[in-house]
Every structure is written in structure tokens, then in C-alpha cells.
Amino acid sequence: MKNFLNKEAEKFLKFIAKTNSLQTHRTYENVLKEALNFIELESNIIDITPYRLHIANLSKKTIAKKVSVLRSFFDFLKQEGYKFKIVGDEHIKVPKTLPKPISLENIKEALKVANIDEYLAIIVIFSLGLRISEALNIKLSDIHGDWIEIKGKGNKTRILPLHPKLKEFIQKYLKINPKKEYLFEKDGKKYSENQLRYTIQKAFKKIGIHATPHQLRHSFATYMLDKGARINDVSELLGHEFISTTQIYTKLSNSLKLKNYLKAHPLC
């Protein structure tokens, strides 16, 4: 029975590799490799209790992430036509941590000292609010005049408007640095996640700031909402499946809350 789970896990990981980033695939692979040493399978019952006991000393957030990987695996088994009762799959409440946006001042400072490749990486992810995997997959053929086609999670595609300044910079960049297929490539090969992440971190390191591509995405969402953009529009731009995912950014927009409060309050 253990062999069965191992074989199905291999099939599941191949599926994950096709629809997700390399980093996500590695995360799933590591969790499954660890968990399958503890999971018990008997008849039509899968018991993950031994694994939950093994990881019990970890933080709630880490436990929740690991169990979430297992749930995805079990959903895959259902899609494959298998019926199992899952034991030990209780949800765990995790306190939500707010993402930390980078200040606009720091972003502008980093852009001033960035070389042309660093500038492109920062401006593309920040202007469009992209995930790092989405930025990496931008092909030259995806850019259509004032619009750009973005391939998101699960191969879902969304069309985003190109800010005139971003469009102008990309055109100038490609004249100086012509590419074969991808916007982010070197010597004809697409950037890896580590290459793009390092490119961005280098620019911010010059001004003494540690910043990540994901923080740039957070910053895009936060400042869009702060300037009065509708949450439905921001959710669509970010490629969120559920608007509840976008709502976490509203907690960061204190200045917008105060402005709306003063505008709406009967005594103001």
C-alpha cells in the first residue's frame, strides 16, 4: 500500500511541475517525501495522524502549509477515481500575517541606482503586480500594444494594461537588449527564479534595503487600494481567485480608511 502512495505521489508531482513554479514543486516534493514515511494506509482509510504528531512542534503556519500540500494530494487521488476516508485532516487556525510593502520612496531610490536589467525587473513586477513566476513566463509575443497577456496560476490567463511609461521603457530596453523569446532571458535562456530574485535584491541592496519580488507585488496592491482603486479591480489585476485573498491588503490601507471615514462621517 505504501508503494501505491509513492507511485501516485510521483504522478501528482509531475502534474504540479506542469502547472506551478519550480519552487512550488520542490515544496510539494519535500512535504510528500517526509509525510509518506508516517502516513498510514489501510483498506480505504488514509491516516495522517502519525505525521501530524511528527510535526506537532512546528509553528501553526508551517503545519497548515504542510497539511495543505497533503490535501492537494488527496484531491488529486479523488480526481484519479480513488475513494479514501482521510483521518487526522483537521484544520488548524493560523493567525494571518500582513505582507510588508516597500515604501514608494525606497522603490524610487532603487530605480535611480539600478542598472537597466534591475530597472526592468523592478518596474515590470511593481507596475503589473505580478508573481515572480508570471514575470518569468512573459514572452515577447505576449506584449500587444497597450496590453500584455499574463499566464497565471493553473495556466489561467489575464490581460493587463501596460502603463505608458512601462511600455516606453520596454520598447527602449528591447532595442538595446534584443531577446529571442522571453522578456527575462540571458544568452538565449529564460531567467531562473533565483536569477530574477537576485537581480531585484541587488538593486535594493545598493540603498541598504532587503526586498523581494513578492514584496513588490504586495506594494502594487497596497498602493492601488490606497489611491482609491476598487477592490474587485485590484483582485482581477492580481489574478486572485477569491476576493477574500485581496481583502488582506485593505488592512494595510489605513490612510484610505481614514480619508473615507472623514468623508463619510456626518460630523465631518
C-alpha positions in Angstrom: 0.0 0.0 0.0 2.9 2.3 0.7 4.1 1.6 -2.9 0.7 2.7 -4.1 1.0 6.1 -2.4 4.6 6.6 -3.6 3.6 5.9 -7.2 0.6 8.2 -7.0 2.8 10.9 -5.4 5.1 10.7 -8.4 2.2 11.2 -10.8 0.9 14.1 -8.6 4.3 15.8 -8.6 4.6 15.6 -12.4 1.2 17.3 -12.5 2.4 20.0 -10.1 5.5 20.6 -12.2 3.4 21.4 -15.3 1.2 23.9 -13.6 3.4 25.6 -10.9 6.8 27.1 -10.4 9.9 25.1 -9.6 9.9 26.4 -6.0 6.3 25.2 -5.5 7.2 21.8 -7.0 10.1 21.4 -4.6 8.0 22.4 -1.6 5.4 19.8 -2.5 8.1 17.2 -3.2 9.8 17.8 0.2 6.5 17.6 2.1 5.3 14.4 0.4 8.7 12.7 0.8 8.6 13.4 4.5 4.9 12.7 5.1 4.8 9.4 3.3 7.2 7.9 5.8 4.5 8.4 8.5 1.1 8.2 6.7 -0.8 5.0 7.4 -2.9 3.4 4.7 -5.3 0.6 5.4 -8.1 -0.5 3.2 -9.8 2.7 2.2 -8.6 4.8 5.1 -5.6 7.2 5.0 -4.5 8.2 8.5 -2.2 11.3 8.6 -2.3 11.4 12.4 1.2 10.0 12.8 2.6 12.7 10.6 0.7 15.4 12.4 2.3 14.1 15.7 5.7 14.2 14.0 5.3 17.9 13.0 3.4 19.0 16.1 6.2 21.1 17.5 6.4 23.3 14.4 4.6 26.6 14.1 0.9 26.6 13.2 1.6 28.3 9.9 4.2 25.6 8.9 1.8 22.8 9.9 -1.0 24.4 8.0 1.2 24.6 4.8 2.3 21.0 5.1 -1.2 19.7 5.6 -2.4 21.9 2.7 0.0 20.0 0.5 -1.4 16.7 1.6 -5.0 17.9 0.9 -4.0 18.8 -2.6 -2.5 15.3 -3.0 -5.7 13.7 -1.7 -7.8 15.9 -4.0 -5.6 14.5 -6.9 -6.3 11.0 -5.7 -10.1 11.7 -5.9 -9.7 13.1 -9.4 -7.9 9.8 -10.3 -11.0 7.9 -9.2 -9.9 6.7 -5.8 -12.1 7.0 -2.7 -10.5 7.3 0.7 -11.6 8.4 4.1 -9.0 10.8 5.5 -8.2 10.7 9.2 -6.3 13.4 11.0 -7.1 16.1 8.5 -8.5 18.7 10.9 -8.0 22.3 10.0 -5.7 24.5 12.1 -6.4 28.2 12.6 -3.4 30.3 11.6 -3.1 34.0 12.5 -2.9 36.0 9.3 0.3 37.9 8.9 0.1 41.1 6.8 2.5 41.5 3.9 5.0 44.3 4.2 5.0 46.7 1.3 8.1 48.6 0.2 7.8 52.3 0.6 7.4 54.3 -2.7 10.4 56.3 -1.7 12.6 53.2 -1.5 11.3 51.9 -4.8 12.1 55.2 -6.5 15.6 55.3 -4.8 16.3 51.7 -6.0 15.2 52.6 -9.6 17.6 55.5 -9.6 20.6 53.4 -8.8 19.5 50.3 -10.7 21.2 49.1 -13.9 19.0 48.5 -17.0 18.2 44.8 -16.1 17.5 45.6 -12.5 15.3 48.5 -13.6 13.3 46.3 -15.9 12.7 43.6 -13.2 11.5 46.1 -10.6 9.3 48.1 -12.9 7.6 45.1 -14.5 6.7 43.3 -11.3 5.8 46.5 -9.4 3.8 48.1 -12.3 1.8 45.0 -13.1 1.7 43.4 -9.6 3.0 40.1 -10.8 4.1 36.9 -9.1 7.7 36.1 -9.9 6.7 33.0 -11.9 4.4 35.2 -14.0 7.1 37.7 -14.8 9.5 34.9 -15.8 7.0 33.5 -18.3 6.4 36.7 -20.2 7.2 36.2 -23.9 7.8 38.9 -26.4 4.7 37.6 -28.2 2.6 38.3 -25.1 3.0 42.0 -25.5 0.3 43.5 -27.7 0.5 47.3 -28.0 -1.1 48.7 -24.8 -1.8 45.3 -23.3 0.1 42.3 -22.0 -1.0 38.7 -21.7 -0.1 37.1 -18.3 -0.2 33.4 -17.7 -1.0 32.9 -14.0 -1.6 30.0 -11.6 -3.1 26.9 -13.2 -2.4 28.3 -16.7 -5.1 30.9 -16.2 -4.5 33.9 -18.5 -5.4 37.5 -17.8 -4.9 40.6 -19.9 -3.4 43.6 -18.2 -3.0 47.2 -19.3 0.6 48.4 -19.9 1.3 51.8 -18.3 2.6 54.2 -21.0 5.9 54.6 -19.1 6.4 50.9 -18.8 5.5 50.3 -22.4 8.0 53.0 -23.5 10.8 51.6 -21.3 10.2 48.0 -22.5 10.5 49.2 -26.1 13.7 51.1 -25.4 15.1 48.1 -23.4 14.4 45.7 -26.3 16.2 47.9 -28.8 19.3 47.9 -26.6 18.9 44.3 -25.4 17.1 42.3 -28.1 15.6 39.0 -26.8 14.8 35.8 -28.6 11.6 34.6 -26.8 11.3 35.8 -23.2 11.4 39.3 -21.8 13.7 38.0 -19.0 16.4 35.9 -20.6 20.2 35.9 -20.8 22.2 34.3 -23.6 19.0 33.0 -25.1 17.9 31.2 -21.9 15.0 32.2 -19.7 15.9 33.5 -16.3 15.5 31.2 -13.3 13.6 32.3 -10.3 16.8 32.8 -8.4 18.3 34.9 -11.2 15.3 37.3 -11.2 15.1 37.4 -7.4 18.8 38.2 -7.2 18.5 40.9 -9.9 15.9 42.7 -7.8 17.6 42.2 -4.5 20.9 43.7 -5.9 19.2 47.0 -6.8 17.7 47.4 -3.3 20.9 46.3 -1.6 22.5 49.4 -3.1 20.3 51.6 -1.0 20.6 49.3 2.1 17.2 47.7 1.8 16.3 44.0 1.6 13.4 43.5 -0.8 11.8 40.6 -2.6 9.7 40.3 -5.8 6.7 39.3 -3.7 7.0 42.5 -1.7 6.8 44.5 -4.9 3.6 42.7 -5.7 2.3 43.5 -2.2 3.3 47.1 -2.7 1.4 47.3 -6.0 -1.8 46.0 -4.3 -1.5 48.2 -1.3 -0.9 51.5 -3.1 -3.6 50.8 -5.7 -6.1 50.4 -2.9 -4.7 53.3 -1.0 -5.2 55.5 -4.1 -8.9 54.5 -4.3 -8.9 51.6 -6.8 -11.9 49.3 -6.4 -11.0 46.0 -4.6 -12.7 44.0 -7.4 -10.4 45.6 -10.0 -7.3 45.0 -7.9 -8.3 41.4 -7.3 -8.7 40.9 -11.1 -5.3 42.6 -11.8 -3.6 40.4 -9.2 -5.2 37.2 -10.6 -6.8 36.3 -7.3 -9.4 33.5 -7.5 -11.2 34.8 -4.4 -11.7 38.5 -3.4 -11.1 37.4 0.2 -7.4 37.0 -0.7 -7.3 40.6 -1.9 -9.0 41.9 1.2 -5.9 41.3 3.4 -4.4 44.4 1.6 -7.2 46.6 2.8 -5.9 46.2 6.3 -2.7 48.0 5.1 -4.5 50.9 3.6 -5.0 52.9 6.8 -4.7 56.3 5.1 -7.5 55.4 2.7 -9.7 54.2 5.6 -9.2 57.5 7.4 -9.9 59.5 4.3 -13.2 57.6 3.6 -14.1 57.9 7.3 -13.7 61.7 7.3 -15.5 62.0 4.0 -18.5 59.9 5.1 -18.9 60.8 8.8 -21.9 63.1 9.4 -19.9 65.3 11.7 -17.1 65.9 9.2 
